[in-house]
Structure formats: structure tokens, C-alpha cells
């Protein structure tokens, strides 16, 4: 999967928020947070799920509905 890509990992820090209350813990090279109480959803307020939000340091620079894995290149500006 994409999170095993050394190139992608060197350019991105990925945080995954799982809002499924029955979500199964994930172990891998991304930051996985079980968000069954919806704190991340209320903080970032996505229009729909799944959603991709890209930051440059602390500043938001992209916010789109995440439909296909190729959209990740928009976060690293290599499209």
C-alpha cells in the first residue's frame, strides 16, 4: 500500500483518523488515531468522508474529497 512507499514517507507525515467505533487498531508507518467520539471530524470539519487535508507546516494548503490514491501527489506538489 501507499504508506509503505519510502518516497511518499520521506515527503509526507500521514495522520489517519478512523471514526468507526468498531475500528481495528492499525500498525504501520503512519499515525493512526481511533476517533470514535468525532474530535478530529469536529476539528477539521470535512465536507464528506474520506477527506484529504494537506498542511505545509501548520498552514492548510489543500482540502479535497479523497477519491483516489493519485490525489496524494497534490500534497507533495509532484503531479
C-alpha positions, -999 to 999 in steps of 0.1 A, spaced: 0 0 0 10 36 -3 21 41 32 50 16 26 64 38 -1 98 52 11 94 82 -13 60 91 0 70 87 36 100 110 31 77 137 18 46 133 40 36 127 75 2 110 73 -24 110 100 -53 87 96 -84 93 117 -108 64 119 -143 74 130 -157 38 130 -164 29 167 -156 -7 158 -123 3 141 -95 -21 144 -61 -7 155 -36 -2 127 1 -6 130 22 8 103 43 38 92 15 63 95 -1 79 125 -34 61 132 -59 76 156 -92 60 165 -116 89 166 -149 72 176 -160 103 195 -155 126 164 -130 151 178 -109 152 146 -140 155 125 -152 184 146 -117 200 145 -111 197 107 -148 198 96 -145 178 63 -174 182 39 -177 144 34 -156 113 41 -130 102 31 -113 136 30 -77 147 23 -63 178 40 -27 188 33 -7 211 55 26 229 49 39 230 85 8 243 103 -9 261 74 -36 243 55 -29 244 18 -53 218 2 -87 204 12 -105 179 -11 -127 149 -10 -103 119 -12 -114 97 -41 -83 81 -54 -48 74 -42 -32 96 -70 -46 127 -52 -18 123 -26 6 138 -51 -12 171 -47 1 173 -12 37 169 -23 32 191 -54 45 164 -78 15 160 -100 
